[in-house]
Amino acid sequence: MCGLLGLLTPDGSARGLEPRILSAMGCQRHRGPDEVGTWVDDDVAFGFNRLSIIDIAHSHQPLHWGPPEHPDRYVMTFNGEIYNYLELREELQREFGARFTTEGDGEPILVGFHHWGAGVARRLRGMFAFAIWDTVERTLFVARDPFGIKPLYMASGPGGTAVASEKKSLLELVDVLAVDTSIDTRALQHYVTLQYVPEDETLTRGVRRLESGCHATLSPGAAPVVERYFEPTFPVVPVADGEAEKRYDQIAAALEDSVAKHMRADVTVGSFLSGGIDSTAIAALARRHNENLLTFTTGFEREGYSEIDVAAESAAAIGVEHIVKVVSPEEFAAAIPEIIWYLDEPVADPALVPLYFVAAEARKHVKVVLSGEGADELFGGYTIYKEPLSLAAFERVPGALRRALGRASTRLPEGMRGKSLLHRGSLTLEDRYYGNARSFSEEQVRSVLRDYRPEWGHQDVTGPIYERSRGWDPVARMQHLDLFTWLRGDILVKADKITMANSLELRVPFLDREVFEVARRLPHSEKIAHGTTKYALRQAMERIVPAHVLHRRKLGFPVPTRHWLAGPELHDWAREHVAASGTDEFVDKAAVLRMLDEHRRGDSDHSRRIWTMLCFMIWHGIFVEGRITPRIEQREYPVRL
């Protein structure tokens, strides 16, 4: 787990830019405090921060490899972990007689690239973003893992193309690249609508992201050529009579194998543990490979906003030592500017704050943690996935009548029972579902943004994704949409950025190639059934997960922002940030303050909407105005074997 930076120049000027690369790496030192390295030739300059996990004494980067006739042909910077690296080494040795000079998981990527070309990305089982320079062909190849676990930012201009694990490092090179750093107002409207900036956008016009499941080839002076190598599909295979148990066994076996491979490390591995089935299943399986496993959770003192007691009960049931971090409102508010600096882009998910504190606590004890992200998207875990069942009757109503019902719903009083059902039933799936974060109505987005454009609504993001799933069952379409929006835009951004802020590697065994192969074939009756979600996963985990967790409703890391923004904990703090913000060009601050007043009076719950605007304003204060200077600690950690 590391941080990479690569710069491809159009005019052979890269050698003179090594000091700039080294300086820009300082913005992502938290991603790899163990060592820093650079490498340059005429066309390319590489920088690398290493967090050493596998083959600690070797596998230094940038990593070199080549065939006997050209032993230094390829140079690579690599961020991530390849969990099937041992199997890949054996395959490459068996089929090609390949030689290896390290015991690390990065070298099989280089050897595989030599023999398989771009096809190597499809063979990797893990999380990754890497850049390979071919000194013979003079091409740069970059790739990102299928689900988008690891980030990769790109910026292209007259001065070249740069790629990095952190957007901050690219912003250090904008004068070299000559890229536009103004705010992308289309991306800003998408952020307000979705509460995250969707890929491939960022809030900076001249910086994009290589999308999940894509690779790109770059040549000096030419635009990147991007291709998608992974397209998740859900070819549902009905479960025949008597076959259900076999399917549950397949799920259990795939997950157990994934956890086993995710435990591969030369340092201590722990696990996050909440009160739900996902993290408990991961921790219980990890315990089989490390009887001294440490687990970590966080919560708040306010009743109803903590899973500490359930997590402790789960830890006792599976026989692991458990460590808890309780977060106070004062700690919460003080950490937000620092967290947003680490994020690079605003993500309006309050759960990332307790995640930051539990990651900091975990890093005192371990260097790697496992976590349960991805289970909901793969196995059908979100309650909203039940909606197609409740709206099934509307699908049989002619379109004209459905639209009439929708118009009728607008005339019903707010809060009247059935109003929302009529409205949502009148809409197609494409119109009504755009992910889990849906706090702003279209009219509310219009009220807070000065440059509102109706053509930049959620369909602007979701339309092309829905087009690829036409004809699938509605639950599978929702899962597919979430893989390309909510998962990679919110869940995985906070998982990567917030743990790496603490120089902690987070691994997600559910988001594994083989686990996905089993999960994607489940019919919706094995996802939403018997009044519960993730039905097949729960059945598969019966012999692994303690009974008190198996059918418990998911909480995750709930945050009491609704109460705090209305009370003394955060209300004045929020008002001060809005008043001081220099975002008047983009935001109607008076509208935000009205929301804050209405929220305090209890007229309406605006907490998620207020939080969304606050995160943007603090981001703007840090990266645009320079008014807010986060307190960034350069922590030192011992290497624990």
Phi and psi in degrees as a GROMACS rama.xvg file:
@    title "Ramachandran Plot"
@    xaxis  label "Phi"
@    yaxis  label "Psi"
@TYPE xy
-157.568  -171.191  CYS-2
-129.264  132.842  GLY-3
-120.455  157.007  LEU-4
-148.831  130.647  LEU-5
-137.994  139.224  GLY-6
-128.945  122.045  LEU-7
-107.345  117.381  LEU-8
-95.7089  154.546  THR-9
-88.3533  -9.64404  PRO-10
-130.921  19.4427  ASP-11
70.9274  26.8922  GLY-12
-101.805  13.5905  SER-13
-66.1762  -33.7435  ALA-14
-59.0534  -34.4149  ARG-15
-77.8237  -3.50627  GLY-16
-102.894  4.46957  LEU-17
-57.5286  -42.4224  GLU-18
-61.2915  -35.3051  PRO-19
-68.2311  -38.0256  ARG-20
-63.7494  -45.9773  ILE-21
-61.6135  -40.0728  LEU-22
-66.5263  -42.3062  SER-23
-66.5889  -25.3854  ALA-24
-67.0105  -20.5065  MET-25
-62.302  -26.0276  GLY-26
-68.926  -18.3152  CYS-27
-124.995  29.7935  GLN-28
-61.3409  -30.6782  ARG-29
-61.014  -24.9665  HIS-30
-73.5204  -20.7025  ARG-31
-160.655  78.9224  GLY-32
-79.7257  -4.66982  PRO-33
-75.3955  -35.8378  ASP-34
-164.761  161.389  GLU-35
-130.124  144.748  VAL-36
-145.777  153.1  GLY-37
-134.592  159.798  THR-38
-154.389  138.382  TRP-39
-138.336  151.432  VAL-40
-135.772  -162.15  ASP-41
-62.9615  -37.356  ASP-42
-100.77  -26.7174  ASP-43
-128.753  141.417  VAL-44
-126.38  127.607  ALA-45
-114.249  145.234  PHE-46
-134.117  153.793  GLY-47
-154.166  132.533  PHE-48
-110.184  130.154  ASN-49
-111.039  131.331  ARG-50
-108.413  101.979  LEU-51
-77.9597  124.278  SER-52
-122.336  -44.7469  ILE-53
-121.027  139.465  ILE-54
53.0349  58.8632  ASP-55
-58.5615  -40.3691  ILE-56
-75.4825  -16.8632  ALA-57
-127.196  -148.81  HIS-58
50.7979  37.0505  SER-59
-70.0037  150.614  HIS-60
-125.132  158.706  GLN-61
-55.4484  141.687  PRO-62
-98.6298  135.415  LEU-63
-111.225  143.82  HIS-64
-161.329  153.09  TRP-65
-169.711  165.925  GLY-66
-70.2752  166.385  PRO-67
-53.0686  -35.8182  PRO-68
-75.3411  -15.052  GLU-69
-152.222  75.0036  HIS-70
-64.1193  -16.8072  PRO-71
-117.924  33.9115  ASP-72
-64.0872  -41.1318  ARG-73
-110.839  141.472  TYR-74
-128.997  134.211  VAL-75
-135.326  142.709  MET-76
-114.399  136.383  THR-77
-141.973  127.84  PHE-78
-116.316  121.739  ASN-79
138.791  -161.724  GLY-80
-142.536  136.225  GLU-81
-107.568  111.039  ILE-82
-81.5573  -19.3835  TYR-83
-102.93  29.2952  ASN-84
-65.9392  -32.8824  TYR-85
-66.2657  -42.2145  LEU-86
-66.4582  -37.7183  GLU-87
-66.0151  -40.4091  LEU-88
-58.2468  -46.9755  ARG-89
-61.8629  -42.9943  GLU-90
-63.9615  -43.8484  GLU-91
-68.2516  -36.3126  LEU-92
-68.4529  -41.1481  GLN-93
-68.6818  -43.5331  ARG-94
-86.6529  -31.2883  GLU-95
-124.166  -2.40448  PHE-96
65.6235  29.8841  GLY-97
-63.3674  145.103  ALA-98
-107.516  148.167  ARG-99
-128.294  144.976  PHE-100
-113.098  -4.80208  THR-101
-130.659  173.233  THR-102
-107.311  13.3609  GLU-103
-85.5444  175.515  GLY-104
-92.5456  -4.35597  ASP-105
-84.6252  -36.9857  GLY-106
-60.4051  -37.3907  GLU-107
-60.1532  -24.7949  PRO-108
-65.4139  -47.2943  ILE-109
-64.1227  -45.9392  LEU-110
-63.7533  -42.4356  VAL-111
-63.8611  -37.5409  GLY-112
-64.0021  -38.2477  PHE-113
-61.9737  -40.4496  HIS-114
-92.0814  -31.1315  HIS-115
-112.963  -7.94739  TRP-116
64.5117  -143.787  GLY-117
-60.7475  -21.3594  ALA-118
-63.142  -12.5448  GLY-119
-61.4564  -32.4415  VAL-120
-60.5334  -36.5277  ALA-121
-71.4072  -18.593  ARG-122
-91.4404  -10.4908  ARG-123
-83.9465  130.76  LEU-124
-109.127  97.7552  ARG-125
169.336  -161.754  GLY-126
-120.783  133.89  MET-127
-164.156  153.686  PHE-128
-144.324  126.936  ALA-129
-145.714  160.735  PHE-130
-132.365  126.973  ALA-131
-119.543  124.251  ILE-132
-100.685  124.626  TRP-133
-96.9457  109.421  ASP-134
-73.1629  -14.7421  THR-135
-88.6537  -52.7107  VAL-136
-78.5202  -14.6162  GLU-137
57.7447  46.753  ARG-138
-127.021  149.988  THR-139
-111.001  126.101  LEU-140
-113.529  126.406  PHE-141
-126.129  147.266  VAL-142
-149.2  157.293  ALA-143
-134.226  149.169  ARG-144
-65.6245  162.765  ASP-145
-58.2822  -36.7534  PRO-146
-99.827  -9.12522  PHE-147
84.6515  34.4562  GLY-148
-68.0138  -41.1838  ILE-149
-105.814  140.207  LYS-150
-85.7196  157.136  PRO-151
-152.437  110.845  LEU-152
-92.7964  149.647  TYR-153
-135.598  142.121  MET-154
-140.911  128.825  ALA-155
-125.869  138.5  SER-156
-157.814  -174.062  GLY-157
-56.9775  -26.492  PRO-158
-87.6825  2.27396  GLY-159
128.214  -169.6  GLY-160
-124.984  134.552  THR-161
-124.597  147.122  ALA-162
-127.906  148.373  VAL-163
-160.371  158.081  ALA-164
-74.8835  -23.1319  SER-165
-127.559  134.168  GLU-166
-61.3517  -32.8054  LYS-167
-56.1488  -38.9618  LYS-168
-66.0287  -36.8199  SER-169
-67.8273  -36.3293  LEU-170
-64.6826  -23.7377  LEU-171
-71.8758  -13.1021  GLU-172
-115.781  14.5366  LEU-173
-64.616  -30.5894  VAL-174
-70.727  -32.0707  ASP-175
-70.4938  -45.6514  VAL-176
-78.984  -27.6278  LEU-177
61.0365  56.0656  ALA-178
-107.51  159.538  VAL-179
-77.4187  122.943  ASP-180
-106.882  11.8102  THR-181
-71.339  161.727  SER-182
-74.4308  132.061  ILE-183
-81.5177  103.566  ASP-184
-69.2994  -25.9277  THR-185
-66.4617  -45.7694  ARG-186
-63.5919  -35.0419  ALA-187
-63.9628  -43.1329  LEU-188
-65.4715  -38.9116  GLN-189
-61.0184  -40.8099  HIS-190
-60.7148  -47.0387  TYR-191
-63.5801  -37.7882  VAL-192
-69.1379  -42.8923  THR-193
-101.741  -18.2548  LEU-194
74.983  12.9144  GLN-195
-154.355  162.74  TYR-196
-91.3788  117.114  VAL-197
-74.5091  150.092  PRO-198
-69.4233  145.263  GLU-199
-97.2052  13.5284  ASP-200
-74.7895  161.118  GLU-201
-136.826  172.507  THR-202
-75.185  -6.28212  LEU-203
-103.866  121.948  THR-204
-55.5732  -39.0461  ARG-205
-86.2844  2.61532  GLY-206
-121.968  127.879  VAL-207
-120.755  178.703  ARG-208
-121.073  137.699  ARG-209
-67.7389  125.656  LEU-210
-69.2002  156.961  GLU-211
-56.762  145.246  SER-212
69.3439  21.188  GLY-213
-124.079  155.289  CYS-214
-131.95  163.037  HIS-215
-141.428  147.175  ALA-216
-117.284  132.24  THR-217
-127.788  142.016  LEU-218
-125.822  152.197  SER-219
-55.1751  126.937  PRO-220
81.825  -1.66876  GLY-221
-113.642  155.764  ALA-222
-72.2856  148.108  ALA-223
-61.3259  141.37  PRO-224
-105.166  108.641  VAL-225
-100.946  136.12  VAL-226
-134.02  144.864  GLU-227
-90.323  126.016  ARG-228
-105.924  -12.4528  TYR-229
-133.589  121.07  PHE-230
-123.285  106.638  GLU-231
-68.592  127.627  PRO-232
-125.141  161.655  THR-233
-126.181  72.1775  PHE-234
-77.7384  82.7419  PRO-235
-57.4608  130.696  VAL-236
-112.013  111.807  VAL-237
-56.1652  146.367  PRO-238
-88.5429  116.903  VAL-239
-73.0125  160.656  ALA-240
-55.1343  130.962  ASP-241
82.0164  -1.71125  GLY-242
-96.5116  -8.96791  GLU-243
-59.7022  -45.6741  ALA-244
-60.603  -37.0354  GLU-245
-63.3148  -40.1454  LYS-246
-65.4287  -39.9292  ARG-247
-64.4491  -39.1057  TYR-248
-63.6557  -36.8818  ASP-249
-65.2957  -40.5199  GLN-250
-62.6735  -48.2701  ILE-251
-61.0505  -41.7644  ALA-252
-67.4196  -42.2735  ALA-253
-64.4192  -41.6006  ALA-254
-69.5878  -39.2086  LEU-255
-63.4748  -41.2104  GLU-256
-64.938  -40.3244  ASP-257
-63.3831  -46.5441  SER-258
-61.4644  -40.9745  VAL-259
-57.6319  -44.5109  ALA-260
-73.0617  -32.426  LYS-261
-72.2138  -12.7563  HIS-262
-84.9109  -4.49083  MET-263
-68.4811  116.174  ARG-264
-170.17  156.496  ALA-265
-101.979  15.4175  ASP-266
-133.524  174.912  VAL-267
-70.7061  135.776  THR-268
-116.178  129.814  VAL-269
-116.798  -164.965  GLY-270
-151.827  137.621  SER-271
-73.7957  146.271  PHE-272
-143.605  112.38  LEU-273
-101.903  -153.561  SER-274
-102.756  12.1925  GLY-275
-104.445  174.121  GLY-276
-68.664  -34.9443  ILE-277
-63.481  -57.8279  ASP-278
-69.112  -31.8701  SER-279
-67.4417  -40.679  THR-280
-61.2092  -44.558  ALA-281
-62.689  -46.0963  ILE-282
-65.0001  -41.0588  ALA-283
-63.2952  -40.305  ALA-284
-71.9218  -37.0637  LEU-285
-64.7865  -34.6599  ALA-286
-58.217  -27.8594  ARG-287
-67.7569  -21.232  ARG-288
-105.292  -11.184  HIS-289
-151.288  99.4528  ASN-290
-68.7779  -13.4395  GLU-291
-101.739  24.9013  ASN-292
-56.2895  135.712  LEU-293
-101.649  137.41  LEU-294
-120.597  155.476  THR-295
-137.864  141.185  PHE-296
-146.161  168.896  THR-297
-142.527  165.316  THR-298
-174.985  -172.34  GLY-299
-126.08  160.899  PHE-300
-73.0766  -20.3148  GLU-301
-70.7465  132.055  ARG-302
-62.2721  137.027  GLU-303
90.5153  -3.95953  GLY-304
-123.826  40.3624  TYR-305
-158.577  140.111  SER-306
-112.631  20.6579  GLU-307
-58.7138  -46.1583  ILE-308
-65.1839  -43.227  ASP-309
-66.5354  -41.3384  VAL-310
-62.7768  -40.1228  ALA-311
-64.0377  -39.7797  ALA-312
-64.7403  -39.4923  GLU-313
-65.3887  -42.6104  SER-314
-60.0536  -41.9968  ALA-315
-64.9583  -39.01  ALA-316
-66.8635  -35.9105  ALA-317
-95.0882  -3.3042  ILE-318
79.4893  44.3966  GLY-319
-124.707  155.572  VAL-320
-76.4157  138.194  GLU-321
-124.154  135.947  HIS-322
-124.547  133.519  ILE-323
-120.184  141.001  VAL-324
-123.437  120.219  LYS-325
-98.9722  130.694  VAL-326
-105.374  129.8  VAL-327
-91.0599  160.028  SER-328
-59.2116  -35.2072  PRO-329
-66.5745  -44.7879  GLU-330
-61.177  -42.3909  GLU-331
-55.6182  -53.8836  PHE-332
-66.2417  -41.1608  ALA-333
-64.718  -29.5301  ALA-334
-85.0979  -13.8596  ALA-335
-61.8896  -46.7029  ILE-336
-58.5675  -41.8826  PRO-337
-61.5142  -43.9117  GLU-338
-62.986  -42.8918  ILE-339
-66.5993  -34.2666  ILE-340
-60.5192  -44.3254  TRP-341
-66.0969  -32.3628  TYR-342
-69.0735  -28.2595  LEU-343
75.9454  -41.5871  ASP-344
-126.189  149.102  GLU-345
-67.5656  136.15  PRO-346
-128.573  114.394  VAL-347
-88.7066  52.5733  ALA-348
-114.958  104.974  ASP-349
-58.8537  -19.9372  PRO-350
-64.9465  -17.0488  ALA-351
-70.8133  -19.9122  LEU-352
-72.0498  -53.0429  VAL-353
-60.8741  -31.7726  PRO-354
-60.5702  -39.3206  LEU-355
-59.9412  -42.405  TYR-356
-73.8131  -37.7128  PHE-357
-72.2842  -30.9272  VAL-358
-66.7322  -40.4144  ALA-359
-62.8477  -39.3423  ALA-360
-67.4791  -43.1842  GLU-361
-62.5696  -36.4307  ALA-362
-67.5993  -15.944  ARG-363
-71.235  -17.6073  LYS-364
-119.562  -32.9307  HIS-365
-137.832  169.787  VAL-366
-111.349  -14.8074  LYS-367
-136.796  138.838  VAL-368
-130.275  147.783  VAL-369
-95.5446  154.075  LEU-370
-150.6  167.892  SER-371
-100.911  15.6815  GLY-372
-58.1087  145.074  GLU-373
99.0779  -19.2509  GLY-374
-63.4386  -39.3957  ALA-375
-65.1093  -42.5163  ASP-376
-70.0591  -35.6463  GLU-377
-81.2296  -37.2578  LEU-378
-109.906  2.1586  PHE-379
81.8094  58.2674  GLY-380
-99.0539  -13.0124  GLY-381
-83.5356  138.374  TYR-382
-58.5767  -32.6935  THR-383
-61.2675  -21.3225  ILE-384
-66.9942  -13.5893  TYR-385
-76.7591  -16.6776  LYS-386
-57.1078  -42.6704  GLU-387
-56.9763  -29.1849  PRO-388
-70.5278  -43.0133  LEU-389
-70.8054  -23.0034  SER-390
-103.442  8.81579  LEU-391
-58.5043  -35.7454  ALA-392
-61.9484  -32.7077  ALA-393
-67.233  -26.9924  PHE-394
-63.5751  -22.0131  GLU-395
-91.5176  -1.16401  ARG-396
-90.3242  132.419  VAL-397
-53.8612  148.763  PRO-398
-56.1608  -41.5658  GLY-399
-63.8092  -40.1846  ALA-400
-69.455  -37.1834  LEU-401
-61.5439  -41.8266  ARG-402
-65.6915  -36.012  ARG-403
-65.2672  -39.5221  ALA-404
-62.5408  -38.6444  LEU-405
-63.3641  -42.3894  GLY-406
-64.2326  -38.46  ARG-407
-63.7607  -35.3364  ALA-408
-63.7206  -30.1661  SER-409
-68.8066  -20.2827  THR-410
-89.5442  -5.6601  ARG-411
-81.603  148.508  LEU-412
-62.1652  147.042  PRO-413
-59.0714  136.047  GLU-414
87.7053  -8.24438  GLY-415
-68.8943  135.528  MET-416
-61.5773  131.58  ARG-417
96.8072  -15.9617  GLY-418
-60.1886  -50.269  LYS-419
-65.2131  -39.8204  SER-420
-61.5501  -45.2682  LEU-421
-61.3937  -44.3488  LEU-422
-63.042  -49.7485  HIS-423
-69.6181  -33.498  ARG-424
-66.5664  -23.963  GLY-425
-79.2589  -11.8015  SER-426
-99.783  152.483  LEU-427
-75.17  163.251  THR-428
-56.3935  -41.8808  LEU-429
-61.6755  -33.3507  GLU-430
-81.2655  -32.594  ASP-431
-97.0212  -23.8159  ARG-432
-113.517  120.037  TYR-433
-136.199  27.7138  TYR-434
117.182  -174.178  GLY-435
-82.9979  -27.7204  ASN-436
-95.8266  104.671  ALA-437
-136.012  59.6151  ARG-438
-86.2255  -30.5581  SER-439
-94.6362  133.502  PHE-440
-79.7857  165.913  SER-441
-60.4092  -39.2598  GLU-442
-66.0322  -35.7988  GLU-443
-70.3048  -36.6039  GLN-444
-61.3737  -44.7329  VAL-445
-59.1321  -35.9044  ARG-446
-72.5216  -26.0651  SER-447
-101.818  -21.3796  VAL-448
-101.566  131.72  LEU-449
-74.9252  -32.6827  ARG-450
-108.748  53.631  ASP-451
-71.4647  134.911  TYR-452
-127.275  121.399  ARG-453
-60.1651  -28.6707  PRO-454
-73.6577  -7.08891  GLU-455
-101.575  27.6617  TRP-456
-72.5483  -172.438  GLY-457
-63.804  -28.676  HIS-458
-63.9289  -23.8296  GLN-459
-61.3591  -31.9221  ASP-460
-92.272  -45.4494  VAL-461
-85.3279  -22.89  THR-462
-54.2886  -52.5616  GLY-463
-63.3251  -30.1969  PRO-464
-71.6806  -45.0475  ILE-465
-61.2638  -34.2503  TYR-466
-60.0907  -32.776  GLU-467
-76.6735  -15.7814  ARG-468
-111.185  17.0234  SER-469
-57.8728  131.926  ARG-470
95.1985  -10.4204  GLY-471
-78.5706  165.57  TRP-472
-69.9561  151.922  ASP-473
-61.6778  -33.7414  PRO-474
-66.753  -43.0886  VAL-475
-62.2903  -36.9217  ALA-476
-66.0105  -38.33  ARG-477
-67.0198  -41.7835  MET-478
-61.1297  -46.6935  GLN-479
-59.177  -43.9131  HIS-480
-61.6205  -42.87  LEU-481
-65.5378  -31.3566  ASP-482
-61.9679  -33.3181  LEU-483
-97.4208  -5.70499  PHE-484
-123.599  -84.0269  THR-485
-59.2428  -45.4371  TRP-486
-63.1294  -55.6122  LEU-487
-82.6049  -18.4705  ARG-488
-88.5003  -29.4696  GLY-489
-119.696  -65.2474  ASP-490
-56.4412  -50.9774  ILE-491
-79.9279  -27.1423  LEU-492
-63.1164  -49.6769  VAL-493
-69.2434  -33.4832  LYS-494
-62.7491  -44.7464  ALA-495
-73.5855  -54.3962  ASP-496
-66.8843  -38.005  LYS-497
-78.7811  -35.0758  ILE-498
-73.6676  -40.8122  THR-499
-67.4201  -24.2644  MET-500
-58.0686  -27.0234  ALA-501
-105.329  17.6773  ASN-502
53.0589  41.7347  SER-503
-118.945  130.166  LEU-504
-88.6163  126.13  GLU-505
-106.963  130.079  LEU-506
-117.418  142.082  ARG-507
-124.072  88.8008  VAL-508
-62.1215  -24.1761  PRO-509
-66.7915  -34.7269  PHE-510
-86.6014  65.49  LEU-511
-122.651  144.48  ASP-512
-55.8841  -43.417  ARG-513
-76.3645  -35.0795  GLU-514
-64.1166  -42.261  VAL-515
-61.9833  -38.5113  PHE-516
-59.3155  -36.7135  GLU-517
-76.1101  -45.5823  VAL-518
-66.7186  -36.7138  ALA-519
-69.2472  -15.2702  ARG-520
-94.3292  1.2629  ARG-521
-73.5302  134.769  LEU-522
-72.585  161.843  PRO-523
-63.6423  -22.7789  HIS-524
-69.9403  -13.7502  SER-525
-100.254  0.638725  GLU-526
-106.25  -56.966  LYS-527
-109.001  106.967  ILE-528
-158.971  151.143  ALA-529
54.1285  35.7653  HIS-530
75.3279  11.2653  GLY-531
-132.309  168.296  THR-532
-102.753  168.375  THR-533
48.7314  43.4179  LYS-534
-59.0383  -49.0452  TYR-535
-63.1333  -39.8545  ALA-536
-63.8955  -42.0973  LEU-537
-61.9297  -41.4993  ARG-538
-64.7052  -39.3641  GLN-539
-68.4645  -28.4198  ALA-540
-94.9118  7.14988  MET-541
-57.0737  -35.2701  GLU-542
-90.9043  2.71484  ARG-543
-117.77  -41.1532  ILE-544
-96.4729  135.545  VAL-545
-55.3169  146.168  PRO-546
-59.7651  -34.2513  ALA-547
-69.2697  -14.3416  HIS-548
-101.14  -28.3318  VAL-549
-52.5084  -43.2073  LEU-550
-117.863  22.3267  HIS-551
-80.6987  143.535  ARG-552
-66.8214  138.071  ARG-553
-71.6381  134.573  LYS-554
-114.178  -39.5459  LEU-555
73.6972  -131.604  GLY-556
-113.696  75.0188  PHE-557
-67.069  144.719  PRO-558
-125.493  132.425  VAL-559
-82.1438  43.0385  PRO-560
-63.1267  -31.5869  THR-561
-58.3717  -43.9604  ARG-562
-74.7415  -42.9944  HIS-563
-66.301  -38.8233  TRP-564
-69.942  -19.6192  LEU-565
-93.2662  -11.082  ALA-566
-118.857  -168.559  GLY-567
-70.3687  -17.3144  PRO-568
-64.4994  -47.3969  GLU-569
-131.598  -9.36964  LEU-570
-61.8511  -52.1086  HIS-571
-65.446  -37.7853  ASP-572
-58.7137  -44.7794  TRP-573
-65.3795  -44.2279  ALA-574
-61.9714  -39.4091  ARG-575
-63.9404  -40.5991  GLU-576
-66.9145  -40.139  HIS-577
-64.2862  -46.5981  VAL-578
-62.5141  -37.7669  ALA-579
-81.7476  -14.7527  ALA-580
-66.8299  139.681  SER-581
-96.2367  36.5602  GLY-582
-98.7445  18.7658  THR-583
-57.2204  -29.0944  ASP-584
-63.1271  -28.2609  GLU-585
-111.301  -29.1354  PHE-586
-124.74  138.971  VAL-587
-83.05  94.4572  ASP-588
-64.234  -30.4389  LYS-589
-62.8734  -36.9751  ALA-590
-66.5915  -37.0676  ALA-591
-67.8284  -41.5838  VAL-592
-65.2542  -35.2423  LEU-593
-63.3603  -40.7144  ARG-594
-59.7583  -41.9684  MET-595
-63.8185  -41.0478  LEU-596
-65.9824  -45.4242  ASP-597
-62.1267  -37.7716  GLU-598
-66.2801  -42.4114  HIS-599
-65.3575  -37.4305  ARG-600
-74.3158  -16.1949  ARG-601
87.1992  12.791  GLY-602
-67.3468  -33.9344  ASP-603
-159.916  151.383  SER-604
-87.8966  96.9768  ASP-605
-99.7732  13.949  HIS-606
-57.4125  -45.9286  SER-607
-68.7799  -35.5127  ARG-608
-67.851  -43.9591  ARG-609
-62.1292  -43.5805  ILE-610
-61.8646  -39.3851  TRP-611
-59.4669  -46.5212  THR-612
-71.0645  -37.3618  MET-613
-61.2426  -43.1452  LEU-614
-62.5533  -40.5288  CYS-615
-65.0912  -43.0541  PHE-616
-64.6753  -39.3725  MET-617
-69.0434  -41.0582  ILE-618
-57.0409  -46.4042  TRP-619
-63.4233  -39.5442  HIS-620
-63.1063  -30.5134  GLY-621
-83.371  -54.5061  ILE-622
-93.6138  -18.9526  PHE-623
-110.524  -54.7586  VAL-624
-77.9109  -30.5806  GLU-625
70.5091  15.8743  GLY-626
-78.7106  -29.9134  ARG-627
-109.48  126.612  ILE-628
-115.023  102.997  THR-629
-65.2582  151.369  PRO-630
-88.6412  102.299  ARG-631
-102.919  117.405  ILE-632
-91.9814  134.426  GLU-633
-95.7607  90.415  GLN-634
-78.3833  150.682  ARG-635
-112.6  133.298  GLU-636
-125.678  140.71  TYR-637
-73.7281  149.33  PRO-638
-83.2288  120.811  VAL-639
-107.04  121.712  ARG-640
